[in-house]
Amino acid sequence: QVRLVESGGGLVQPGGSLRLSCAASGFTFDKYAIAWARQAPGKEREVLLCINNRDGSTYVSDSVKGRFTISSDHAKNTVSLQMNSLQPEDTAIYHCATGYVPGPGPLSFPLVTDEYDYWGQGTQVTVSS
């Protein structure tokens, strides 16, 4: 079955960097989009970035543009999230998620939570001095 396992979370000081990893299994990696989302206490889950594994195109929310990047390793079936210039407001549980991409072309709603059918359990990221 579809399985997504996040790793790499932890405590980091403001201004620091962290790299998260999402290990995917149970589906045809090349035909799915993988997203990174976060949920802070008392807030709704927010999709931050997405990569379409069919063509490598990426989508990035304005809230993290210029600081966070997403990349995909098709040999290892993993998707990474590189986070730089972290701030206390980035503190949240970070989840990866996946959804099937039926064919070529741009994704319609890559940063919409409801577009993703499967979610990982998440990894905690805390930004604090």
A tleap script that builds the chain and sets N, CA, C and O, in Angstrom:
source leaprc.protein.ff14SB
mol = sequence {
  NGLN VAL ARG LEU VAL GLU SER GLY GLY GLY
  LEU VAL GLN PRO GLY GLY SER LEU ARG LEU
  SER CYS ALA ALA SER GLY PHE THR PHE ASP
  LYS TYR ALA ILE ALA TRP ALA ARG GLN ALA
  PRO GLY LYS GLU ARG GLU VAL LEU LEU CYS
  ILE ASN ASN ARG ASP GLY SER THR TYR VAL
  SER ASP SER VAL LYS GLY ARG PHE THR ILE
  SER SER ASP HIE ALA LYS ASN THR VAL SER
  LEU GLN MET ASN SER LEU GLN PRO GLU ASP
  THR ALA ILE TYR HIE CYS ALA THR GLY TYR
  VAL PRO GLY PRO GLY PRO LEU SER PHE PRO
  LEU VAL THR ASP GLU TYR ASP TYR TRP GLY
  GLN GLY THR GLN VAL THR VAL SER CSER
}
set mol.1.N position { 0.833 -1.174 0.000 }
set mol.1.CA position { 0.000 0.000 0.000 }
set mol.1.C position { 0.881 1.242 0.000 }
set mol.1.O position { 2.086 1.156 0.239 }
set mol.2.N position { 0.285 2.386 -0.265 }
set mol.2.CA position { 1.026 3.641 -0.300 }
set mol.2.C position { 1.558 3.959 1.099 }
set mol.2.O position { 0.838 3.903 2.096 }
set mol.3.N position { 2.838 4.293 1.126 }
set mol.3.CA position { 3.456 4.646 2.407 }
set mol.3.C position { 4.398 5.817 2.194 }
set mol.3.O position { 5.206 5.825 1.265 }
set mol.4.N position { 4.280 6.801 3.068 }
set mol.4.CA position { 5.154 7.971 3.059 }
set mol.4.C position { 5.722 8.135 4.463 }
set mol.4.O position { 4.976 8.192 5.440 }
set mol.5.N position { 7.046 8.212 4.558 }
set mol.5.CA position { 7.691 8.336 5.860 }
set mol.5.C position { 8.640 9.521 5.835 }
set mol.5.O position { 9.611 9.550 5.079 }
set mol.6.N position { 8.335 10.507 6.687 }
set mol.6.CA position { 9.169 11.699 6.776 }
set mol.6.C position { 10.268 11.511 7.818 }
set mol.6.O position { 10.105 10.779 8.795 }
set mol.7.N position { 11.386 12.185 7.586 }
set mol.7.CA position { 12.481 12.177 8.552 }
set mol.7.C position { 13.264 13.479 8.428 }
set mol.7.O position { 13.123 14.215 7.452 }
set mol.8.N position { 14.098 13.749 9.441 }
set mol.8.CA position { 14.986 14.905 9.386 }
set mol.8.C position { 14.574 16.087 10.224 }
set mol.8.O position { 15.293 17.084 10.283 }
set mol.9.N position { 13.427 15.997 10.877 }
set mol.9.CA position { 12.994 17.116 11.707 }
set mol.9.C position { 13.849 17.253 12.956 }
set mol.9.O position { 14.669 16.390 13.269 }
set mol.10.N position { 13.639 18.360 13.663 }
set mol.10.CA position { 14.386 18.580 14.894 }
set mol.10.C position { 14.330 20.025 15.322 }
set mol.10.O position { 13.503 20.805 14.850 }
set mol.11.N position { 15.233 20.368 16.232 }
set mol.11.CA position { 15.327 21.727 16.759 }
set mol.11.C position { 16.449 22.472 16.039 }
set mol.11.O position { 17.558 21.956 15.904 }
set mol.12.N position { 16.158 23.672 15.585 }
set mol.12.CA position { 17.150 24.484 14.884 }
set mol.12.C position { 17.017 25.924 15.337 }
set mol.12.O position { 15.922 26.377 15.670 }
set mol.13.N position { 18.123 26.642 15.351 }
set mol.13.CA position { 18.092 28.046 15.765 }
set mol.13.C position { 17.594 28.928 14.622 }
set mol.13.O position { 17.736 28.565 13.454 }
set mol.14.N position { 17.016 30.078 14.948 }
set mol.14.CA position { 16.604 31.015 13.888 }
set mol.14.C position { 17.766 31.355 12.963 }
set mol.14.O position { 18.891 31.596 13.400 }
set mol.15.N position { 17.453 31.365 11.672 }
set mol.15.CA position { 18.477 31.598 10.666 }
set mol.15.C position { 19.156 30.342 10.179 }
set mol.15.O position { 19.932 30.380 9.224 }
set mol.16.N position { 18.872 29.230 10.826 }
set mol.16.CA position { 19.509 27.967 10.471 }
set mol.16.C position { 18.808 27.257 9.320 }
set mol.16.O position { 17.831 27.752 8.758 }
set mol.17.N position { 19.338 26.076 8.987 }
set mol.17.CA position { 18.817 25.272 7.886 }
set mol.17.C position { 18.516 23.860 8.356 }
set mol.17.O position { 19.053 23.377 9.353 }
set mol.18.N position { 17.647 23.225 7.609 }
set mol.18.CA position { 17.270 21.848 7.907 }
set mol.18.C position { 16.846 21.196 6.604 }
set mol.18.O position { 16.279 21.849 5.728 }
set mol.19.N position { 17.126 19.901 6.480 }
set mol.19.CA position { 16.728 19.162 5.288 }
set mol.19.C position { 15.860 17.989 5.711 }
set mol.19.O position { 16.279 17.136 6.494 }
set mol.20.N position { 14.654 17.962 5.184 }
set mol.20.CA position { 13.722 16.869 5.463 }
set mol.20.C position { 13.697 15.909 4.283 }
set mol.20.O position { 13.962 16.287 3.142 }
set mol.21.N position { 13.373 14.669 4.586 }
set mol.21.CA position { 13.285 13.649 3.548 }
set mol.21.C position { 11.963 12.903 3.662 }
set mol.21.O position { 11.453 12.673 4.758 }
set mol.22.N position { 11.422 12.532 2.510 }
set mol.22.CA position { 10.179 11.756 2.453 }
set mol.22.C position { 10.456 10.492 1.652 }
set mol.22.O position { 10.722 10.559 0.452 }
set mol.23.N position { 10.396 9.356 2.302 }
set mol.23.CA position { 10.609 8.073 1.632 }
set mol.23.C position { 9.260 7.522 1.201 }
set mol.23.O position { 8.360 7.341 2.021 }
set mol.24.N position { 9.127 7.256 -0.102 }
set mol.24.CA position { 7.845 6.832 -0.673 }
set mol.24.C position { 7.917 5.368 -1.117 }
set mol.24.O position { 8.945 4.905 -1.610 }
set mol.25.N position { 6.813 4.658 -0.933 }
set mol.25.CA position { 6.746 3.273 -1.395 }
set mol.25.C position { 5.293 2.897 -1.643 }
set mol.25.O position { 4.376 3.552 -1.148 }
set mol.26.N position { 5.095 1.818 -2.425 }
set mol.26.CA position { 3.751 1.303 -2.651 }
set mol.26.C position { 3.021 1.897 -3.835 }
set mol.26.O position { 1.837 1.622 -4.030 }
set mol.27.N position { 3.704 2.709 -4.634 }
set mol.27.CA position { 3.062 3.279 -5.819 }
set mol.27.C position { 4.137 3.610 -6.851 }
set mol.27.O position { 5.330 3.594 -6.548 }
set mol.28.N position { 3.697 3.910 -8.077 }
set mol.28.CA position { 4.628 4.218 -9.168 }
set mol.28.C position { 5.088 5.658 -9.028 }
set mol.28.O position { 4.398 6.590 -9.440 }
set mol.29.N position { 6.234 5.821 -8.455 }
set mol.29.CA position { 6.760 7.124 -8.065 }
set mol.29.C position { 6.712 8.134 -9.203 }
set mol.29.O position { 6.355 9.293 -8.989 }
set mol.30.N position { 7.068 7.705 -10.416 }
set mol.30.CA position { 7.190 8.616 -11.558 }
set mol.30.C position { 5.848 9.176 -12.023 }
set mol.30.O position { 5.820 10.115 -12.817 }
set mol.31.N position { 4.746 8.623 -11.549 }
set mol.31.CA position { 3.431 9.057 -12.022 }
set mol.31.C position { 2.653 9.860 -10.981 }
set mol.31.O position { 1.453 10.094 -11.123 }
set mol.32.N position { 3.351 10.268 -9.954 }
set mol.32.CA position { 2.694 10.979 -8.863 }
set mol.32.C position { 3.373 12.317 -8.598 }
set mol.32.O position { 4.549 12.514 -8.902 }
set mol.33.N position { 2.607 13.217 -8.029 }
set mol.33.CA position { 3.148 14.452 -7.495 }
set mol.33.C position { 3.348 14.272 -5.998 }
set mol.33.O position { 2.548 13.624 -5.324 }
set mol.34.N position { 4.423 14.854 -5.491 }
set mol.34.CA position { 4.716 14.798 -4.062 }
set mol.34.C position { 4.758 16.230 -3.537 }
set mol.34.O position { 5.384 17.106 -4.135 }
set mol.35.N position { 4.097 16.450 -2.435 }
set mol.35.CA position { 4.053 17.784 -1.842 }
set mol.35.C position { 4.583 17.754 -0.414 }
set mol.35.O position { 4.573 16.721 0.255 }
set mol.36.N position { 5.039 18.900 0.023 }
set mol.36.CA position { 5.373 19.128 1.432 }
set mol.36.C position { 4.396 20.152 1.985 }
set mol.36.O position { 4.164 21.204 1.390 }
set mol.37.N position { 3.835 19.823 3.128 }
set mol.37.CA position { 2.884 20.710 3.801 }
set mol.37.C position { 3.281 20.822 5.267 }
set mol.37.O position { 4.080 20.032 5.770 }
set mol.38.N position { 2.720 21.805 5.938 }
set mol.38.CA position { 2.983 21.922 7.373 }
set mol.38.C position { 1.701 22.323 8.098 }
set mol.38.O position { 0.780 22.908 7.527 }
set mol.39.N position { 1.689 21.982 9.371 }
set mol.39.CA position { 0.567 22.377 10.215 }
set mol.39.C position { 1.113 22.831 11.555 }
set mol.39.O position { 1.704 22.054 12.305 }
set mol.40.N position { 0.901 24.107 11.838 }
set mol.40.CA position { 1.307 24.666 13.116 }
set mol.40.C position { 0.143 24.559 14.097 }
set mol.40.O position { -1.008 24.465 13.670 }
set mol.41.N position { 0.414 24.571 15.398 }
set mol.41.CA position { -0.654 24.469 16.390 }
set mol.41.C position { -1.714 25.537 16.188 }
set mol.41.O position { -1.398 26.723 16.087 }
set mol.42.N position { -2.970 25.118 16.128 }
set mol.42.CA position { -4.069 26.050 15.984 }
set mol.42.C position { -4.273 26.587 14.589 }
set mol.42.O position { -5.120 27.457 14.380 }
set mol.43.N position { -3.515 26.088 13.624 }
set mol.43.CA position { -3.638 26.577 12.257 }
set mol.43.C position { -4.005 25.438 11.314 }
set mol.43.O position { -3.827 24.264 11.639 }
set mol.44.N position { -4.514 25.798 10.153 }
set mol.44.CA position { -4.850 24.800 9.147 }
set mol.44.C position { -3.588 24.300 8.455 }
set mol.44.O position { -2.565 24.983 8.393 }
set mol.45.N position { -3.703 23.079 7.937 }
set mol.45.CA position { -2.588 22.530 7.186 }
set mol.45.C position { -2.398 23.336 5.893 }
set mol.45.O position { -3.363 23.692 5.217 }
set mol.46.N position { -1.135 23.611 5.571 }
set mol.46.CA position { -0.799 24.453 4.426 }
set mol.46.C position { 0.190 23.710 3.524 }
set mol.46.O position { 1.246 23.273 3.980 }
set mol.47.N position { -0.155 23.570 2.254 }
set mol.47.CA position { 0.777 22.969 1.298 }
set mol.47.C position { 1.773 24.034 0.867 }
set mol.47.O position { 1.380 25.118 0.438 }
set mol.48.N position { 3.055 23.729 0.979 }
set mol.48.CA position { 4.109 24.700 0.720 }
set mol.48.C position { 4.752 24.535 -0.653 }
set mol.48.O position { 4.972 25.515 -1.364 }
set mol.49.N position { 5.047 23.307 -1.016 }
set mol.49.CA position { 5.725 23.043 -2.290 }
set mol.49.C position { 5.229 21.719 -2.847 }
set mol.49.O position { 4.717 20.864 -2.123 }
set mol.50.N position { 5.396 21.578 -4.146 }
set mol.50.CA position { 5.002 20.341 -4.824 }
set mol.50.C position { 5.974 20.095 -5.975 }
set mol.50.O position { 6.453 21.033 -6.613 }
set mol.51.N position { 6.255 18.826 -6.226 }
set mol.51.CA position { 7.028 18.466 -7.413 }
set mol.51.C position { 6.239 17.415 -8.181 }
set mol.51.O position { 5.781 16.426 -7.608 }
set mol.52.N position { 6.086 17.634 -9.463 }
set mol.52.CA position { 5.398 16.694 -10.339 }
set mol.52.C position { 6.446 15.724 -10.881 }
set mol.52.O position { 7.282 16.105 -11.701 }
set mol.53.N position { 6.401 14.496 -10.432 }
set mol.53.CA position { 7.430 13.534 -10.826 }
set mol.53.C position { 7.322 13.106 -12.286 }
set mol.53.O position { 8.238 12.463 -12.799 }
set mol.54.N position { 6.237 13.441 -12.964 }
set mol.54.CA position { 6.141 13.120 -14.403 }
set mol.54.C position { 7.099 13.987 -15.223 }
set mol.54.O position { 7.690 13.514 -16.194 }
set mol.55.N position { 7.249 15.242 -14.835 }
set mol.55.CA position { 8.077 16.122 -15.651 }
set mol.55.C position { 9.055 16.974 -14.843 }
set mol.55.O position { 9.805 17.760 -15.421 }
set mol.56.N position { 9.060 16.832 -13.528 }
set mol.56.CA position { 10.005 17.562 -12.687 }
set mol.56.C position { 9.618 18.988 -12.376 }
set mol.56.O position { 10.374 19.695 -11.710 }
set mol.57.N position { 8.459 19.433 -12.839 }
set mol.57.CA position { 8.047 20.811 -12.555 }
set mol.57.C position { 7.747 20.978 -11.069 }
set mol.57.O position { 7.273 20.055 -10.406 }
set mol.58.N position { 8.032 22.166 -10.565 }
set mol.58.CA position { 7.821 22.445 -9.147 }
set mol.58.C position { 6.906 23.643 -8.957 }
set mol.58.O position { 6.796 24.515 -9.819 }
set mol.59.N position { 6.265 23.658 -7.820 }
set mol.59.CA position { 5.344 24.729 -7.457 }
set mol.59.C position { 5.678 25.124 -6.020 }
set mol.59.O position { 5.869 24.268 -5.156 }
set mol.60.N position { 5.746 26.424 -5.783 }
set mol.60.CA position { 6.178 26.898 -4.474 }
set mol.60.C position { 5.247 27.998 -3.979 }
set mol.60.O position { 4.935 28.940 -4.708 }
set mol.61.N position { 4.811 27.869 -2.742 }
set mol.61.CA position { 3.966 28.886 -2.126 }
set mol.61.C position { 4.768 30.161 -1.888 }
set mol.61.O position { 5.961 30.111 -1.588 }
set mol.62.N position { 4.105 31.290 -2.024 }
set mol.62.CA position { 4.774 32.570 -1.773 }
set mol.62.C position { 5.320 32.657 -0.353 }
set mol.62.O position { 6.283 33.382 -0.102 }
set mol.63.N position { 4.715 31.925 0.574 }
set mol.63.CA position { 5.123 32.015 1.974 }
set mol.63.C position { 6.533 31.476 2.218 }
set mol.63.O position { 7.159 31.825 3.219 }
set mol.64.N position { 7.036 30.640 1.329 }
set mol.64.CA position { 8.374 30.067 1.520 }
set mol.64.C position { 9.282 30.256 0.318 }
set mol.64.O position { 10.411 29.765 0.303 }
set mol.65.N position { 8.796 30.958 -0.678 }
set mol.65.CA position { 9.577 31.145 -1.901 }
set mol.65.C position { 10.903 31.853 -1.583 }
set mol.65.O position { 10.939 32.840 -0.849 }
set mol.66.N position { 11.974 31.326 -2.147 }
set mol.66.CA position { 13.294 31.890 -1.899 }
set mol.66.C position { 14.005 31.292 -0.701 }
set mol.66.O position { 15.209 31.492 -0.538 }
set mol.67.N position { 13.283 30.559 0.146 }
set mol.67.CA position { 13.898 29.937 1.334 }
set mol.67.C position { 13.830 28.414 1.284 }
set mol.67.O position { 14.767 27.750 1.729 }
set mol.68.N position { 12.765 27.852 0.765 }
set mol.68.CA position { 12.569 26.402 0.731 }
set mol.68.C position { 12.636 25.914 -0.713 }
set mol.68.O position { 12.153 26.580 -1.628 }
set mol.69.N position { 13.240 24.747 -0.901 }
set mol.69.CA position { 13.260 24.122 -2.215 }
set mol.69.C position { 12.927 22.638 -2.092 }
set mol.69.O position { 13.172 22.017 -1.058 }
set mol.70.N position { 12.371 22.085 -3.151 }
set mol.70.CA position { 11.968 20.679 -3.185 }
set mol.70.C position { 12.725 19.984 -4.303 }
set mol.70.O position { 12.956 20.561 -5.365 }
set mol.71.N position { 13.111 18.732 -4.053 }
set mol.71.CA position { 13.806 17.957 -5.073 }
set mol.71.C position { 13.415 16.492 -4.946 }
set mol.71.O position { 13.005 16.028 -3.882 }
set mol.72.N position { 13.552 15.777 -6.053 }
set mol.72.CA position { 13.104 14.381 -6.108 }
set mol.72.C position { 14.239 13.487 -6.581 }
set mol.72.O position { 14.941 13.823 -7.534 }
set mol.73.N position { 14.418 12.360 -5.923 }
set mol.73.CA position { 15.423 11.357 -6.312 }
set mol.73.C position { 14.675 10.116 -6.785 }
set mol.73.O position { 14.169 9.336 -5.978 }
set mol.74.N position { 14.612 9.943 -8.108 }
set mol.74.CA position { 13.821 8.837 -8.661 }
set mol.74.C position { 14.497 7.485 -8.417 }
set mol.74.O position { 13.822 6.455 -8.406 }
set mol.75.N position { 15.782 7.473 -8.226 }
set mol.75.CA position { 16.487 6.214 -7.957 }
set mol.75.C position { 16.171 5.686 -6.564 }
set mol.75.O position { 16.135 4.477 -6.336 }
set mol.76.N position { 15.941 6.620 -5.631 }
set mol.76.CA position { 15.690 6.222 -4.240 }
set mol.76.C position { 14.236 6.383 -3.830 }
set mol.76.O position { 13.875 6.048 -2.702 }
set mol.77.N position { 13.390 6.891 -4.730 }
set mol.77.CA position { 11.983 7.155 -4.406 }
set mol.77.C position { 11.851 8.038 -3.163 }
set mol.77.O position { 11.058 7.761 -2.263 }
set mol.78.N position { 12.642 9.094 -3.139 }
set mol.78.CA position { 12.561 10.034 -2.027 }
set mol.78.C position { 12.409 11.458 -2.556 }
set mol.78.O position { 12.858 11.784 -3.655 }
set mol.79.N position { 11.776 12.281 -1.760 }
set mol.79.CA position { 11.631 13.700 -2.057 }
set mol.79.C position { 12.169 14.480 -0.861 }
set mol.79.O position { 11.815 14.197 0.284 }
set mol.80.N position { 13.015 15.450 -1.131 }
set mol.80.CA position { 13.640 16.222 -0.069 }
set mol.80.C position { 13.090 17.637 -0.024 }
set mol.80.O position { 12.644 18.191 -1.029 }
set mol.81.N position { 13.136 18.196 1.161 }
set mol.81.CA position { 12.755 19.586 1.381 }
set mol.81.C position { 13.925 20.273 2.063 }
set mol.81.O position { 14.251 19.972 3.211 }
set mol.82.N position { 14.553 21.196 1.349 }
set mol.82.CA position { 15.646 21.975 1.918 }
set mol.82.C position { 15.076 23.289 2.434 }
set mol.82.O position { 14.465 24.047 1.681 }
set mol.83.N position { 15.278 23.554 3.721 }
set mol.83.CA position { 14.735 24.755 4.347 }
set mol.83.C position { 15.878 25.618 4.863 }
set mol.83.O position { 16.682 25.174 5.683 }
set mol.84.N position { 15.944 26.831 4.385 }
set mol.84.CA position { 16.979 27.771 4.789 }
set mol.84.C position { 16.355 28.996 5.458 }
set mol.84.O position { 15.159 29.255 5.324 }
set mol.85.N position { 17.179 29.732 6.170 }
set mol.85.CA position { 16.737 30.963 6.837 }
set mol.85.C position { 15.483 30.717 7.672 }
set mol.85.O position { 14.518 31.478 7.596 }
set mol.86.N position { 15.505 29.673 8.450 }
set mol.86.CA position { 14.334 29.302 9.244 }
set mol.86.C position { 14.055 30.326 10.333 }
set mol.86.O position { 14.968 30.898 10.929 }
set mol.87.N position { 12.765 30.538 10.574 }
set mol.87.CA position { 12.304 31.491 11.578 }
set mol.87.C position { 11.332 30.795 12.536 }
set mol.87.O position { 10.777 29.749 12.200 }
set mol.88.N position { 11.126 31.361 13.714 }
set mol.88.CA position { 10.208 30.718 14.669 }
set mol.88.C position { 8.823 30.427 14.090 }
set mol.88.O position { 8.180 29.458 14.495 }
set mol.89.N position { 8.366 31.229 13.171 }
set mol.89.CA position { 7.044 30.990 12.583 }
set mol.89.C position { 7.018 29.788 11.642 }
set mol.89.O position { 5.952 29.378 11.182 }
set mol.90.N position { 8.176 29.230 11.362 }
set mol.90.CA position { 8.238 28.000 10.570 }
set mol.90.C position { 8.033 26.752 11.437 }
set mol.90.O position { 7.960 25.640 10.914 }
set mol.91.N position { 7.942 26.928 12.724 }
set mol.91.CA position { 7.712 25.815 13.628 }
set mol.91.C position { 6.377 25.154 13.325 }
set mol.91.O position { 5.334 25.807 13.313 }
set mol.92.N position { 6.425 23.849 13.081 }
set mol.92.CA position { 5.215 23.111 12.696 }
set mol.92.C position { 5.559 21.637 12.551 }
set mol.92.O position { 6.723 21.242 12.621 }
set mol.93.N position { 4.529 20.840 12.349 }
set mol.93.CA position { 4.729 19.464 11.902 }
set mol.93.C position { 4.714 19.495 10.376 }
set mol.93.O position { 3.792 20.029 9.759 }
set mol.94.N position { 5.750 18.915 9.786 }
set mol.94.CA position { 5.878 18.907 8.334 }
set mol.94.C position { 5.519 17.517 7.801 }
set mol.94.O position { 6.047 16.499 8.249 }
set mol.95.N position { 4.606 17.512 6.832 }
set mol.95.CA position { 4.118 16.277 6.237 }
set mol.95.C position { 4.455 16.244 4.750 }
set mol.95.O position { 4.504 17.287 4.097 }
set mol.96.N position { 4.687 15.051 4.219 }
set mol.96.CA position { 4.675 14.906 2.775 }
set mol.96.C position { 3.373 14.213 2.376 }
set mol.96.O position { 2.755 13.505 3.171 }
set mol.97.N position { 2.977 14.435 1.135 }
set mol.97.CA position { 1.717 13.906 0.631 }
set mol.97.C position { 1.880 13.591 -0.848 }
set mol.97.O position { 2.776 14.112 -1.513 }
set mol.98.N position { 1.009 12.739 -1.349 }
set mol.98.CA position { 1.104 12.380 -2.756 }
set mol.98.C position { -0.262 12.229 -3.397 }
set mol.98.O position { -1.251 11.891 -2.748 }
set mol.99.N position { -0.281 12.497 -4.719 }
set mol.99.CA position { -1.499 12.339 -5.492 }
set mol.99.C position { -1.135 11.934 -6.910 }
set mol.99.O position { -0.089 12.330 -7.423 }
set mol.100.N position { -1.996 11.145 -7.546 }
set mol.100.CA position { -1.732 10.647 -8.895 }
set mol.100.C position { -1.843 11.769 -9.924 }
set mol.100.O position { -2.737 12.611 -9.851 }
set mol.101.N position { -0.916 11.765 -10.885 }
set mol.101.CA position { -0.956 12.719 -11.992 }
set mol.101.C position { -1.364 11.964 -13.248 }
set mol.101.O position { -0.578 11.151 -13.735 }
set mol.102.N position { -2.539 12.188 -13.791 }
set mol.102.CA position { -3.074 11.361 -14.883 }
set mol.102.C position { -2.360 11.506 -16.217 }
set mol.102.O position { -2.440 10.598 -17.044 }
set mol.103.N position { -1.662 12.615 -16.460 }
set mol.103.CA position { -1.005 12.776 -17.744 }
set mol.103.C position { -0.125 13.986 -17.776 }
set mol.103.O position { 0.064 14.647 -16.755 }
set mol.104.N position { 0.422 14.293 -18.944 }
set mol.104.CA position { 1.315 15.449 -19.055 }
set mol.104.C position { 0.553 16.759 -18.885 }
set mol.104.O position { -0.674 16.806 -18.971 }
set mol.105.N position { 1.331 17.835 -18.636 }
set mol.105.CA position { 0.732 19.148 -18.506 }
set mol.105.C position { 0.829 19.674 -17.090 }
set mol.105.O position { 1.131 18.922 -16.164 }
set mol.106.N position { 0.575 20.955 -16.916 }
set mol.106.CA position { 0.685 21.556 -15.581 }
set mol.106.C position { -0.386 21.035 -14.632 }
set mol.106.O position { -1.479 20.658 -15.055 }
set mol.107.N position { -0.059 21.019 -13.355 }
set mol.107.CA position { -1.032 20.608 -12.344 }
set mol.107.C position { -2.043 21.728 -12.139 }
set mol.107.O position { -1.706 22.910 -12.209 }
set mol.108.N position { -3.271 21.341 -11.887 }
set mol.108.CA position { -4.329 22.353 -11.759 }
set mol.108.C position { -4.260 23.088 -10.425 }
set mol.108.O position { -4.305 24.317 -10.383 }
set mol.109.N position { -4.151 22.337 -9.347 }
set mol.109.CA position { -4.169 22.930 -8.008 }
set mol.109.C position { -3.090 22.299 -7.132 }
set mol.109.O position { -3.407 21.605 -6.166 }
set mol.110.N position { -1.829 22.530 -7.457 }
set mol.110.CA position { -0.741 21.827 -6.762 }
set mol.110.C position { -0.567 22.211 -5.301 }
set mol.110.O position { 0.047 21.464 -4.540 }
set mol.111.N position { -1.090 23.353 -4.897 }
set mol.111.CA position { -0.891 23.803 -3.527 }
set mol.111.C position { -2.183 23.736 -2.716 }
set mol.111.O position { -2.334 24.440 -1.717 }
set mol.112.N position { -3.101 22.896 -3.145 }
set mol.112.CA position { -4.371 22.712 -2.458 }
set mol.112.C position { -4.343 21.381 -1.712 }
set mol.112.O position { -4.064 20.337 -2.302 }
set mol.113.N position { -4.627 21.423 -0.435 }
set mol.113.CA position { -4.536 20.243 0.416 }
set mol.113.C position { -5.388 19.079 -0.106 }
set mol.113.O position { -4.960 17.926 -0.063 }
set mol.114.N position { -6.580 19.381 -0.591 }
set mol.114.CA position { -7.513 18.332 -1.011 }
set mol.114.C position { -7.062 17.569 -2.247 }
set mol.114.O position { -7.637 16.530 -2.572 }
set mol.115.N position { -6.041 18.066 -2.943 }
set mol.115.CA position { -5.550 17.395 -4.146 }
set mol.115.C position { -4.750 16.131 -3.821 }
set mol.115.O position { -4.444 15.349 -4.721 }
set mol.116.N position { -4.413 15.928 -2.570 }
set mol.116.CA position { -3.516 14.835 -2.196 }
set mol.116.C position { -4.270 13.756 -1.421 }
set mol.116.O position { -4.989 14.034 -0.461 }
set mol.117.N position { -4.083 12.525 -1.869 }
set mol.117.CA position { -4.853 11.407 -1.340 }
set mol.117.C position { -4.177 10.699 -0.171 }
set mol.117.O position { -4.847 10.096 0.668 }
set mol.118.N position { -2.863 10.775 -0.118 }
set mol.118.CA position { -2.114 10.020 0.893 }
set mol.118.C position { -1.151 10.958 1.604 }
set mol.118.O position { -0.513 11.812 0.989 }
set mol.119.N position { -1.066 10.777 2.910 }
set mol.119.CA position { -0.254 11.647 3.756 }
set mol.119.C position { 0.623 10.826 4.681 }
set mol.119.O position { 0.238 9.750 5.138 }
set mol.120.N position { 1.815 11.354 4.950 }
set mol.120.CA position { 2.666 10.756 5.957 }
set mol.120.C position { 2.291 11.259 7.346 }
set mol.120.O position { 1.463 12.158 7.491 }
set mol.121.N position { 2.914 10.667 8.368 }
set mol.121.CA position { 2.613 11.021 9.753 }
set mol.121.C position { 3.217 12.354 10.162 }
set mol.121.O position { 2.732 13.004 11.087 }
set mol.122.N position { 4.265 12.756 9.479 }
set mol.122.CA position { 4.860 14.053 9.758 }
set mol.122.C position { 6.097 13.983 10.634 }
set mol.122.O position { 6.346 12.994 11.325 }
set mol.123.N position { 6.869 15.069 10.583 }
set mol.123.CA position { 8.048 15.205 11.421 }
set mol.123.C position { 8.058 16.621 12.001 }
set mol.123.O position { 7.776 17.590 11.296 }
set mol.124.N position { 8.382 16.731 13.280 }
set mol.124.CA position { 8.318 18.022 13.969 }
set mol.124.C position { 9.552 18.851 13.646 }
set mol.124.O position { 10.681 18.366 13.705 }
set mol.125.N position { 9.311 20.119 13.302 }
set mol.125.CA position { 10.386 21.099 13.131 }
set mol.125.C position { 10.128 22.230 14.118 }
set mol.125.O position { 9.060 22.841 14.114 }
set mol.126.N position { 11.111 22.498 14.956 }
set mol.126.CA position { 11.005 23.574 15.938 }
set mol.126.C position { 12.151 24.546 15.723 }
set mol.126.O position { 13.321 24.163 15.734 }
set mol.127.N position { 11.797 25.809 15.526 }
set mol.127.CA position { 12.799 26.855 15.326 }
set mol.127.C position { 12.780 27.752 16.557 }
set mol.127.O position { 11.818 28.481 16.801 }
set mol.128.N position { 13.852 27.685 17.321 }
set mol.128.CA position { 13.904 28.420 18.581 }
set mol.128.C position { 15.343 28.600 19.016 }
set mol.128.O position { 16.200 27.763 18.731 }
set mol.129.N position { 15.603 29.703 19.712 }
set mol.129.CA position { 16.925 29.930 20.273 }
set mol.129.C position { 17.006 29.410 21.701 }
set mol.129.O position { 18.053 29.516 22.339 }
savepdb mol mol.pdb
quit
